[in-house]
């Protein structure tokens, strides 16, 4: 996005805040009226109207509608990559359920995972895999789907499960040298990637440790009994041909990402692998989904069933209400509401940046910085605010990273402190905002409203707070002239 480096001279605090106040007011009204369903249309209307108000403010300070519209288009263009990934994940969920990969993950998962430590185990598993592949989205779209199904089997809270999945996924994503945001934060601040990762350990490890302890302490007294689990396994086995070989599409997906295969084609290939496995191992399920029982064995009936799973997902009709609710999901169509939300949010972010409003607000925030603690706090709040307004974590990392470098240098702080703070706030909190690309993706993929899982994404909530505490206590901050390889010292 081509942002104005300097805010327009006619902007005032009142003018710059007008679209923000308008947006917050409409969103509050939306949540009050529609609750958790606000992201299914009401929030989109709020974002579109706020975009119009931002364009009017731009007009007031000399930005033509043509320029504002270019900002909208450029903003939405940023989201086309995530949108393609989102749609492909819908395809993947549909074919992975149809071919038995997700049912197999549930079938074997309920035998291995103890419901007493399920939340903590889910976070730990996602963390390990995310470190190895560097993608929180991939972890949520593969392991996350299976873990949500296992949680449903145990009758555990979907909101807490989603919070655990996201906590682990973002911990691993944040520390992985393969992660896009980790590389972006290092590049935006001009620091070495591995120095950046090592410096993040000081805030990241305590945050995930506390999060895992909380997840371990959360009770699961309401978990299903062994008899109920056996009933579920029998229902799965009656609807699908279960076997360990059905986990191969998952292994393929993780292998492609680990080898740095681009996310979109990797997910599409894995979805097609699921389609192939469905044809090979789940003929009855494919024919049943196609509604062509009289044409069993027909190539066109098989093609129709696969095609339906790709665009409309899988529809379970086993007679077991719980299992039907668990497995009836997926398809490109299931992601369209989220795509709508992302487009509206990125359009607003594009106008705010093109008109100079976003840059003006960031510079306004810097005026209140009086100490190292307030600088780090301002950075955290700026990143969160940019996540809210621009709806994209990459902007929330890159823009404050560019703007605050001089402020950290003036306080004799190494840019490693800035790169760490960007990750502690921009990367981590993106999944907690319903209309941010990350929040919208996680909600659509895991099937839990963002506002429902956000209170339980303990790692994501703790990391910004730990960063702020370190700032005011001057703990684990690197001075500007300190060699990156030397031990951390306190700086006052």
C-alpha positions, 0 to 999 in steps of 0.5 A: 500500500502506498501510504503517505509518509507525512500526514496531511497538514489539514488533519486535526485530532478530531478529524482523524479520530472521527472515523475511529469513533464512528467505527467503534460506536457502530461495532459496539452497537453491532455486538449489543444487538447481535452478540456473537453473530455480529460478524455474520453481516452486522460488523461488515456494515459497520466497516463499510460505513466507517470507510465512507466516513474516512473517505469524507474526512479525506475529502475534507483535507484534500484527498479526492474520492479517486485517491481514496478508492485507490486506497480501498482497492490497494487495501483489498489487494493485500488480502487476496493471498489470505482470501485464496488460502481461506477458500482453499482451506474450505476445500481441504476441510470438505475433502478431508472429512469425506476421505476420512482424514478428519474422522480418523484424527478424531477416532485415534485422538480420543484414544490417545488424548486424556480429557483431563489434560486435553487443553494443555496437550492441544496447545503443546502439540500445536506449538511443536508443529507450528515451530517446525512449519512456521505457520499458525494458519496451517496448524489451525487448518489441519491439526486444529480441525482434528482437535476441535473434533476430539474436543467435541467428542469429549464434550469439552468447551469449543471456545477453550479448545480454540483458545488452546489451539491458537495459543500453541499455534501462535507461540510456534509461529512467533518463534519459527525462522520459517514464519512470515511475520518473524522474518518481517519483524526482523526485516522491518527493524533491520536486525538479524533473524536469529538474534530476533528469535533469541531475544523473543524467548524472554517474553514468549517462554514465560507467556506460554508457560503461564498459559499451559499452566492455566490450561492444565488447571482448567477442569474437564469434569464434564468430559464424556464417559468411556462408554460415550466415546465407544459409541462415537467411535462405533458411529465413525466406523459405521460411516467411514472406513477408518485406518491410519493410512487416512492420516497421509493427507495430513502428513503430506500437508505438513511436509509441503509446508515444512519444505517451504512450498507456498501455502495456497498450492500446498493446501490445494494439493492436500485437498486434492489428495483428500479427494483422491483418498475419498475415491479410493477408500470412501466410495459409499460416502462419496456416492451418498454425498452426491445423492446418486445411490442408484448410480453406484460406481458411476464415474460421474456420481463419484465426480459429483460427490467430490465436487460437492465436498470442494464447494459445499463441504461434507454433510453427515446424515448418520442419525447421530445428531452429535456426529452430524453436527461435528462433521457437517462442515467445510467447502468454499461456500463456508468461507464466503462470509469471512471473505466478505468480512476481510474485504470490508475491513481491508477496504477501511484500512486502505482508506485510513492509510491513503488519507494519512489518518493512520500515520497521523494517529501513530505520530500522535501516539508518540507524543505521549512517550515519556519513558522506556516503559511508555514507549514499549506500551505505546508500541504495543497499543499502536500495533493492536490499534493498527490490527484493529484499523488496518485488519492485517497483521503484516501492516501492524508489524511493518508500519509501526516497525518503520515509524518507531525505529528512531524513537528506540534509537533516541532512547539508546535501545537496540532495535531488537527490543522493537522487533520483539515488541512488534511480535509480542503485540502485532503478531499475537493479537491479530487472532483476537480481532474478529475482522482482522484477517487472522481473527476471521480465518481462525473463527471460520476454520475452527468454527468458534466466534472470535469473541468466544475464544479470545478470552481463552487464548491465554498466550495471546493475551499474556504476551503483550502484558509481559512486554509492557511489564518488562518495559516499565521494569527495564528487565531484559532490554538490550542497550543500543551499543550492546553486542547481540551475542552478549547476555541480556542486562537491565537498562535504566 
